Amino acid sequence: MKFLITGANGQLGQELQKLLRERALGFVAFDSKQLDITNRVAVLAAFEKEQPDVVFHAAAYTKVDLAEDEGRELNWQVNVDGTKNVADAAKQYGAKLVAVSTDYVFDGTKNNDYVETDAVNPQNAYGRAKLAGELAVTESGADAYIVRTSWVFGEFGNNFVYTMRRLAATHPKLTVVNDQLGRPTWTRTLAEFMLHLINVQATYGVYHLSNAGTTTWFEFAREILKDTDVEVTPVTSAEFPQKAYRPRHSVMSLEKAEATGFEILNWREALEAFLIGLHVSDEK
């Protein structure tokens, strides 16, 4: 079985490559310079050449605040047009597709966990583009999984864990938003689930995947920095304004993912495992 990965230099794309290497699975991986997914001709040519059995579509424009203004066009080109090109190519060349989406397709007003069939209502430009990308996958007719995730962190790239650790090195006190509730996702967990869907031949469709348990950004930061002397103070979203709206409650149900037989770590366990791995890496 041959895999094709888009977004090779992103935090998920690099995690997927690491996982496939560990499992001795053949793959090709393209970053944006090697394959411009917004170029339909280039995408079709790559699929014709590589003939993948499975596509992990991890390429995305993820600058949520910039997507509101100067990044609006690029956000749409990558997350919608690019996703459509990848999905159409997967359909044309008979490849199974696993595409990654976001909790931002929801407006965050529901009081309990969002399930896959809940009504979508994105409130920022990024969420609207990712939803349009989901629709492009569905309309392509490809054999596809859409995996919505949230609050992603991992070994590669930039993420909240690295930001908190970097700030903690120079700031004795940090303020973090405490009125947004969600579920962190370790890229390792997400990558393993994407491969799991293929291995167990799960039913095609939309799935929600994060680590288990719920938290706020403040509680997440406090856990990240629990072994430091840094004081972490809670603030409201109003006290920390951002261009793009963030859902106040974006907790997504994990029941459908778990029903496939996939075991999901609690986010605290996932964070601990990740930080231990970083420590071991630092010592080498």
Secondary structure, 3 states (H helix, E strand, C coil): CEEEEECCCCHHHHHHHHHHHHCCCEEEEECCCCCCCCCHHHHHHHHHHHCCCEEEECCCCCCCCHHHCCCHHHHHHHHHHHHHHHHHHHHHCCCEEEEEEEHHHCCCCCCCCECCCCCCCCCCHHHHHHHHHHHHHHHHCCCEEEEEECCEECCCCCCHHHHHHHHHCCCCEEEEECCCEECCEEHHHHHHHHHHHHHCCCCCEEEECCCECCEEHHHHHHHHCCCCCCEEEEECHHHCCCCCCCCCECCECCHHHHCCCCCCCEHHHHHHHHHHHHHHHHHC
